[in-house]
Amino acid sequence: MEIKELLLEWQDVLQCDVPLCAGTILTELEEWDSLSQSGMAGFFDRKLGIRLSSDEIAKCRTVRDLLALAGKA
């Protein structure tokens, strides 16, 4: 999956209207909460075949951190 496609998918998972980029600070997004972190963990598992816990996702500070977990950074 291309980075551009990942960012659009993650924007959908987060139900975020703001376009995401590598430098986006997750804690500044109103939508970044435990529910969205759980949804992101589910996305990683279903779409990327990478099993992560919600806690591992919650440690991410930027979208770049998520990209690193996805092997795209």
KOLVEXZA-303786 format. One record per atom (N, C-alpha, C): y, z negated, x negated; residue in one letter. Coordinates in steps of 0.2 Angstrom, whole numbers, padded with zeros to 4 digits, always signed. Each point is the difference from the previous one (the first is absolute). Layout:
% residues N
YZXA...
This chain:
% residues 73
-0006+0000-0004M+0006+0000+0004M+0006+0000-0005M+0005+0004+0002E+0006+0001-0004E+0005-0006+0001E+0004-0002-0004I+0005-0005+0000I+0004+0000+0007I+0002+0006+0001K+0005+0002+0005K-0004-0002+0007K-0006+0002+0000E-0004-0001+0006E-0002-0008+0001E-0001-0003-0005L-0001-0007+0000L+0006-0004+0003L+0006+0002-0003L+0006-0003+0002L+0001+0001+0008L-0001+0006+0002L+0000+0001+0008L-0005-0004+0003L-0006-0001-0002E-0005-0003+0003E+0002-0008+0000E+0002-0002-0005W+0002-0007-0001W+0006-0002+0005W+0005+0005+0000Q+0005-0001+0005Q-0002-0001+0007Q-0005+0004+0002D-0003-0001+0006D-0004-0006+0001D-0004-0002-0005V-0003-0007+0000V+0005-0006+0001V+0005+0001-0003L+0005-0006+0000L+0005+0001+0007L-0001+0006+0003Q+0004+0001+0006Q+0008+0000-0002Q+0001+0003-0006C+0007-0001-0003C+0003+0007+0001C+0007-0001+0002D+0004+0006+0001D+0003+0002-0007D+0000-0004-0005V+0004+0001-0006V-0005+0004-0004V+0002+0006-0003P-0005+0004-0005P-0002-0005-0006P-0006+0000-0002L-0002-0004-0006L+0000+0005-0006L+0002-0004-0005C+0000+0003-0007C-0003-0005-0005C-0002+0002-0006A-0003-0005-0005A+0004-0006-0001A+0006+0001+0000G+0005-0006-0001G+0001-0004+0006G-0002+0001+0006T+0001-0004+0006T-0003-0007-0001T+0004-0005+0001I-0002-0007-0001I-0002-0002+0007I-0007-0001+0000L-0003-0002+0006L+0003-0006+0004L+0001-0005-0004T+0003-0006+0004T+0007+0001+0003T+0003+0006-0002E+0006+0001+0004E-0001+0004+0006E-0006+0002+0002L-0002+0003+0006L-0001-0005+0005L+0003+0001+0006E-0001-0005+0005E-0007+0000+0003E-0004+0006-0001E-0007+0001+0002E-0005-0003-0004E+0002-0002-0006W-0005-0002-0005W-0001-0008+0001W-0006-0001+0004D-0002-0006+0002D-0008-0001-0001D-0003-0005+0002S-0007-0001-0001S-0004+0005+0004S+0002+0002+0006L-0003+0005+0004L+0000+0007-0003L+0006+0002-0003S+0000+0006-0003S-0004+0000-0007S+0000-0005-0003Q-0004-0001-0006Q-0007+0001+0001Q-0003-0003+0006S-0006+0001+0002S-0002+0007+0001S+0005+0003+0004G-0001+0007+0002G+0000+0005-0007G+0004-0002-0005M+0000+0004-0006M-0007-0001-0003M-0003-0006+0000A-0007-0001-0003A-0005+0004+0003A+0001+0000+0007G-0005+0005+0004G+0001+0007-0002G+0006+0002-0001F+0001+0007-0002F-0003+0002-0007F+0001-0005-0005F-0003+0001-0006F-0007+0001+0000F-0003-0004+0004D-0008+0000+0001D-0002+0006+0004D+0003+0002+0005R-0002+0006+0004R+0002+0006-0003R+0006+0001-0002K+0002+0007-0002K-0001+0001-0008K+0000-0006-0004L+0000+0001-0007L-0007-0003-0003L-0004-0003+0004G-0006-0003-0002G+0001-0006-0005G+0006-0003+0000I+0001-0005-0005I+0001-0007+0004I-0005-0005-0001R+0000-0006+0004R+0005-0005-0004R+0005-0002+0004L+0005-0005-0002L+0001-0005+0005L+0002-0006-0002S+0001-0005+0005S+0008+0000+0002S+0001-0003+0006S+0007+0000+0002S+0004-0004-0005S-0003-0005-0004D+0004-0003-0005D+0001+0004-0006D-0004+0005-0002E+0001+0004-0005E+0006+0005+0002E+0000+0002+0006I+0006+0004+0002I+0006-0004+0000I+0000-0006+0003A+0006-0004+0000A+0003-0001-0007A-0004+0000-0005K+0003-0001-0007K+0004+0006-0002K+0000+0006+0003C+0004+0006-0001C+0007-0002+0001C+0004+0002-0004R+0008-0001+0001R+0003+0007+0002R-0003+0005-0003T+0003+0007+0001T-0005+0005+0003T+0002+0005+0002V-0004+0006+0002V-0004+0002-0006V+0003+0000-0006R-0003+0002-0006R-0006-0005-0002R+0000-0006+0002D-0005-0004-0001D-0006+0002+0005D+0001+0002+0006L-0005+0003+0004L-0003+0006-0003L+0005+0004-0002L-0003+0007-0004L-0004-0002-0005L+0001-0005-0004A-0004-0002-0006A-0007-0002+0003A+0000-0004+0005L-0007-0002+0003L-0004+0006+0002L+0004+0005+0003A-0003+0006+0002A-0002+0005-0006A+0002-0002-0006G-0002+0004-0006G+0005+0006+0000G+0006+0000+0003K+0005+0005+0000K+0006-0001-0004K+0000-0005-0004A+0006-0002-0004A-0001+0001-0007A
